[in-house]
Every structure is written in C-alpha cells, then in structure tokens.
Amino acid sequence: MGNDARKESVLGNTSMPKPLTVFLGVASSLLAIAEAAETVYRYLLHAGPPYNSPLLQEHHPDLLMSLPRFQHLHTIQFFTDSKDAPYLYPAPDAVFYKLFFLAAPHELAVFFTFTLLCFLVAALFLGRSLVRSGLGPRSTYLLLSFALLTSFPLWFEIRQGNLEICSWVFIALGIWSLARDRSYTAAAFIGIAGALKITPFFYLGVFLAKRQYRQILVAIVCAAAITVPSLWLLYPHIAESWRLNNLAIASFRTLITLRTYYPPEIAAFDHSLFGLVKRLVIQHITAQHLSVLLTIYSATAAVSMLVLFFGWIRKLPFTNQIICLCVATLIVPPTSFDYTLMSLYLPWALLTLLAVQEQRQRKASPGIVPAMVCFAILFVPETEIIVNTQSIAGQIKAVTLVALLVIALRHPFPQPSPTQELDA
C-alpha cells in the first residue's frame, strides 16, 4: 500500500521544477533576442559577417579539409604533405576520420546522422530517467525537444564538421558509468576519450579524490591500447609516427592558438580563458610577446588547477566534481571552440534530474537556479553582441563558465538518485 502511494506520488508530479522553468525562460529570451538581431542585420541592414549569422561562413571545414590528407594515410606523406590542411590531433582521432571517409562521397551524411543519433539516444535515456523521477511526459518532451533543437554547441559542431562528438560519446558513457558506481568501466571510457583528446583526462580527478588508483591505471592502459595501433595507421613505423604526430599537435599552438592560421572572427567562438585574455590585449601586443604570454598562461593555469583541485574540488560531492572538472576542460586549454560546450549537457543532465527529484521531495538545493541560468547562456548563441565589428560571444561564455565554476565550488549538490530506486 505504501509503495503504491509512493509510486502514485512520483508519477503524479508532472509540473516543471522552478530551475528548469528558469532555464527555459532565459534560453528562450536570449534566442528571441538573437533571432531579432539577426533578422534586422540580415534583412533590413543587409549586413555581412559577423552580423548575419550565429555560425561561421564555411561549411563543415574540419571534416572536408582533412579528406585530401587522408589520401596519404599510412605513408610518410601523411605528415610531410604541405599542400593540404595540417592534421593537428592525436592519432586515435584518425581512426574516426577514416571511418567517416570510408563512406565517401557521403561522409557528411554519415557524420550528420551519427552526431544527431548520439544526441537523440542520450535524450531518450535522460527522458526515461526524468519520467521515472516524476516529471510528466509532456514536460519532459518539451524540455528535451527545446534543448535539442536550440542547442548552439550541437549546431556549431555540425556546421564545423568537427569530431568532438566522438570524444563526447565516450565522456558521456564514462560519466554515466561513474554515476552508477561502475568505476572500472568509467575508467576505460574516460581513457579512450582522453586518447582522442587530452582534456577528458581531467575527469580522472574523480578517481583521484577517492584514491582509486587502479582505475586511473586502467584509463591510462586503455588510452595506450588504442593509441599504439592508431599511430601505426598513420605511418607503419610507430616510433617515427609518434614523433611526427607530437610535432603536428605542438604546431596547434602556432597555427591556431596564436592565430596565424585562422581568421580573427574565430575568436568569437573561443571560450577559453586565454581567449578572453587574448581579446583584451591583442591590439597592444606583438606576436612574440603573445607567445611568451601563452607560456606564462599555460604554467599558471596548470598550477592553479592543481591548487583548486586539491584545495576544493576533491572534497566536493560527485555532482559538483563533474561540473568543476567539465568547466576546467573548457576554460583551461588555451583554445577551446564552442563545439566543446556539448560536454556541458552531461552535468546539466545531472542537475536536471536533481531538480526533478528534489521537487518530488519538496527540497531545493541552493545554487541550482543560478547554475541553470549559466547553462541557458552557454547553450544559446550570443554572437549578435558585437563590439568594434567583432562578436564577443566567446568571451561572454568564458565569463559565464567561470561563474558556473564558482557556483559549483560554493553550493554542494546531492547526487541524483538512480531512477531504479524510485521504482522500488
């Protein structure tokens, strides 16, 4: 009888919790402003970039520009070809590039389908958990449909044709496993994600906080296990492939971060802290001094992150750790483009579940509402905010990410209960 009453209470809670209502309201308002501004710029003032679109003008450059170089895969020309766009990523990324290129001339269609399916499947799993936690089906459909259809990070990812989605999948699986105390499985997924892109290794801080050193070792072994054959795929002499790949990755500093390869407007889509600093000083500093500043920034960021982790983050609840480490992956690297913001949907999902469960329990954790305001700002475009003919959207997002980090450091959030407990 008690269990039946409890289930009825859970299933009867169909209203949208206040934090989610705030999220929808703020995001909708910002989207309306962006749409109105773009309409005026494009159709009344007939203005060009950056006024007429929240996205860059090129279509899917990250994927399409890599196609010519992959004609030389498994040969030394893969590294030495100077005519085509450089390959600046860890070796395991080449595996996914190759898989997409196997579908040529339909690689774009395969990429779009894969990216959208990943988000749709994640939304279905989250939706099921929200309904089981007590949110009504209509409210769940409204929330997730809005989040998916208006996701600026997702549409920027598709427009650029970047392979961020591949590491995102493994990070999502890793955090999902962590939330269910499957630590070794989580370590394996995080290790694979870290092999694709170094910053997911930040999530190993969750294991370090629990002194789970074996899980850290598992992550490192998994990363190595896919890196070695990937190096062979690039060039059959693995040691030389390792050296050349490291040189290519190091050139990211010159070609991208110091902005000698990309046009200036790309700064509007860089939400890193160094991107914020660079925007403030770029008119008053030489290229040589900017390089020195980058070296100082990198050392300062590494030390600050260690102090922040051992002084605060490791002592926080799981949800807060995930938020802090996720934000760190976005602001600490000296360059971080807006498709990386897709990773924020993982801590957003945790707080969304927590908001629904706390409404059922008639609780309200301080900090959830301001956190949802931050998520709303980060998930929609602000490219219509232009100063001196250049959008400052990336810098707005950088400040918002810092605000989200401060919220997570100050307000402990309980870990959402597994939905199977709610059905018990």
N, C-alpha and C positions, 0 to 999 in steps of 0.2 A: 504493500500500500504506500509506504514511504517512498520507495523507489519510483512508483508510478507518478506520485505527486511531484517528485523531483524532476522527472523527465518532462512532465507537462509544463513545469515552470520554465525549464530550459527552452523547450520548443515554442512556448508562448511568448518569449521575449523577442519580438520582431522589430522593435524600433531601432533606429540608428543611434549608436552612442554619441555623446557630445563631441569627443575628439574626432570622430570620423565625419560628423556633420561640419565641424570647423574645417577639416581637410578639404572636403568637397566645396565648401563655400569660398575658401581662399583660392583654391586652384581654379575654380570656375571664374572668379572675379579677375584673376590675373590673365586667364586665357581670353576673356572678353576684351580686356584692355589691349592685349597683344593683337587680337584679331582686328579691333577697331583701328589701331595704329597702322597695321599693315595695309588695311583697306584704304586709308587716307593716303599713305605714302605711295602705294602702287597705282591706284585708280584715279585719284584726284591730283596728286602732285607729280605722278609719273616718275618717281624716284627709282634709282637703281640700287644695287647692293651698297650698304647692308640694310637699307630701308625696306626693301620689298619682299623679304623672305626671312623666316627664322632659321633657315638652313643655308649651308654653303651652296655655291652655284654648281660645282662639279657633281656628277652623279656616280656614286659607287667607286671613287678613285682607289681606295685602299685595296680592293679586290682586283679591279680591272688592270691597274697599273702593274700588278705583280705577275700577270699572266705571261708576258714575254720572257721574264727572267726564269720562270719555271719551265720554259722550254729547254733550259740548260741544267735542270735538276740532275744530281748525281754526277756532275762533271765539275772541273775546276772553274769553268766559265760561269757557273752559278755565282761565284764570288768576284770574279775578275771582270765580268761584263760591265762596261762603263756607260753603255748607251741607255740602258733601261733604269727604271726607278730602283733604288737600293733596297735590299732586304735587311731590315733592321730589328728582327725579332728573334727570340730563342728558337733553337732548332725544332722542338716539337710542334711549333705553330705551322711549320712547313707541311706536316702530315695532313693537317686540316685544309690548308690551301690546296694541296694535291688532290684531296678527296673532292673538293668543290670543282676543281679544274677537270677532273675526270668526266664531269657532266657537260663539258663544253660542247656546243656553244650555248648551253642552257645553265651555265654556272650561276647566273644571277637568280634565275627562277628557283633553283635548288637552295641557294643561300636565303632568299626571302622566305621560302616555305619552312626551312629549318628554323630560322630565327623566330618566326611567328608561332610555329608549333611549340617551341620551347616555352614561350611566354604563355601560350594557351594552356598547355599541360600544367604549368606552375599555377596558373589562375584557377584551374579546375580543382587541384589539390587544396589550394588555400580556400576556395569557395566551400568545398566539402567540410573543411575544418571549421569555417565560420558558422555554417548552418548547424553543425553538431554542437558548437559552443553557444548557440542560442540566437544568432542573427537570422532574421527572416529571409527566406529565399529571394523575395523581391529586393530587399535592401542589399543583400549580397550581390545580386546580379547588377544592380545599379552601381554599387561601389566598384566592383571589379571591371565592369564594362567601361566605366569612366576612366579608371586608372589605366586600362589597356589602350583605349582609343586616343587618349590625350597624352600619352607618355612621350615627352620630348626626348628623353635619352634613347628610347626604343627607335623612334623615327630617325633620330640622328645616326644611330647605329646602322639602320637600313640604308639611309642616304649615303653614308660613307663606305658601306661595304666592308666594315672592319670585322675582324674575327674575335672581338671582345666577347661575343656571345658564347664562344667555345669555353673560355675560362669561366664565364658566368655560370654555365651549366654545372661545372664541377664544384664551384664555390657553393652554389645552391644545394647541391647534394651533400656537400660537406657540412654545411650549417644545419640542414635537415637531420643529418645523422647525429650531429652534436646535440641537438635538441632532444633526441631520443636516446641519449647515452650510449650510442654506438661509436665509441671513441676510435677504435681501430679502422672502422670503415670511413669515418670522417677524416682521419689522418691520411688515408690512401687518396681520397678525393682532393683534399687540400694539397697534397704533394703533387698530384697531376696538374692541378690548377697553377701551382707555383712553378712547375716546369714550363708551362705555357706563358706565364707572365709572373715576374718575380714577386710583385706585391701581395699575392694571396698568401705567401708565407707569413705575413703579419698575423694571420689567424692562428698560427701555431702558438701565439701568446695564450690562447685558452688552455692549451695543454701545459704550457709552462707555469701558468698560475696554479694548476692542480698538481704540479710536479709529475706529470705523466710523460716521462722522458722516453719511454718505449714508443709511445705514439708519435713523438717527434722524429724518432729514428725511422719509423715506418714511413712517414711522409717523405723524408729525405731519400730513402731507398726507392720509393715509388717514383719520385722525380727523376732519380738517376736511371731507373729502369726504362723510362720512355725517352730520356734524353740521348742515351748512347745509340740506340738504333736510329733515332731521328738525325743524329749527326752523320751516321753512315748514309742515310737517304740523301743528305745534302751533297756529300762527297765521300767516296768509299774509304779514304784514308782518314780515320776517325780523329787522330791527334791533330792533323792539319785542319780538318773541318772544325774542330773545337777552337783552334787558334783564330781562324778566319771568321768564324761566327762571332766570337768575342770582339774582334776588331769591328765588325759590322754593327754590333749592338752599341759599342762605345761611340761610334760615329753618330748615334742618335743625338748625343749632346750637341754636336756642331750643326748637324743638318736640321734638327727640329727644335731643341730647347733654346739654342741661341739664335734661332730664326733666320738662318741663311738659306733654308730650302723652302719653307712655307711662306705664303704671303702674310702681310701684317694682320689681315682680318681674322686669321685663325685664332688670334688672342682672345676673341670674343667667346671662344668655345673651350678655353683652357681655364679650369677652375682650381689649379694648384696654387699653393701659397707663393711659390716662386713666380708664377704667372702674375699674381697680384703685385708683387714687388717689382717685377719687370715692367708692368704697365705704368707704375709710378715713376720709374727712373729712366725709362728707355730713351726719352728725349734729351737726357742730360748726362749720358754715359757712353763711352766708346765701347766697341766690340771687345777689346782686350780687357777692359775693366769689368764688363758684363761677365766674361768668363771667370775672372777672379771672384766676382760676387757669387757666381754659381757654385764655385768650390767652397766658399765660406758658408753659403746656404746649406749645401749638402752635409757638411760636417755638423753644423748647428742643428739641423733637422734630425740627424741620427742621434745625437746626444740628447736632444730634447725629448725625442720619442722614448728613449730608454728610461730617462728620468720619469716621464709621465707614466710609463707602464709600471715600473717597479714601485713608484710612489703612490699611484692611484688605481690605475686600470685593473691590475691583478687582484685588487681587493673588492672589486665591484661584483654585483650579480651577473649571471650569464648574459642576460639581455643587454645590459649596459656594456659589457665587454665586446659583444658583437657590434654594437653601434660605434663604440670608440675605435675599434680596430678597422671597421669598414670605412669610417671617416678618414682614418690615417692613411688607408690605401689610396684615397682620393686627393688628399691635400699635401702629403709629404713628398711624393715624387715631384721633381722639378717641372714636369709636363704631365698634364692629366686632362684629356679631352672629354667632352660631355657624354660620349657613349659609355664611359666608365661609371657614370651615375646609375646605370642599370643595377649595380650591386646594392644600391640603397633600398631596392624593393625587398631585400631579404630582411634587414632589421625593421623596415616598415611593416612587413607581414607579421613579425613578432609583436610589435606594438598594436597592430590592428586586432590580432587575436586577444591580446591582453585587455584592450579596451572593451571588447565584447564580453569577455569573461568577467571583468570587473563590474560591468553594468548588471550582469545577472546576480553578482554577489553584493550589489549596491556599494561598491567601493570606487575610489577614483585616485589613482596614483598621481601625485603632483608631477608635473613635467610632461605628461602625455600630450596635452593640448598644445603647448609651445613647440614640442617636437613635431607634431603634425603640421603646424604652420610652416616649419622649416622644410618638411618633406614636400608640402604643396609648392613652395617656392622652387625647390630643386627639381621637381618633376615637370615643370612647365617652362616655356621659353620666356626670357626677358630681353631678347635681342633687339626689341624695339626701343630700349633705353640707350640712347646714343649721345656720346659726348665728343665734340670735335671730330665729327664724321665717323667715329668708331664706336661700336657697341661695347658696353662694359658688362655684358651679361655674365661672362666667366668670372669677373671679379665680384659681382653680386653673389654668385653661387659660392665662391670661396669664403666670403664673409658669413654666409648662411651655414656653410659646413662647419665653420669654427663655432658658430652659435649652437649648432646641434651637438657638437662635441662637448661644449660647456654644460649643456642641459644633461647629457648622459653622465657627466662627471659629478654633477650636483644632485641628481634625483635618481635614487635607486628604483629600478623597475623589476617587479617579480617576473620570473619566467612563466610564460603561459603554460597552463596545464595541458598535458596530452589529451586530445579530444576523446580518446577511448575511455579515459577516466570519467568523462562527463556522461558517457553512455552506460556506465556501470550501474 
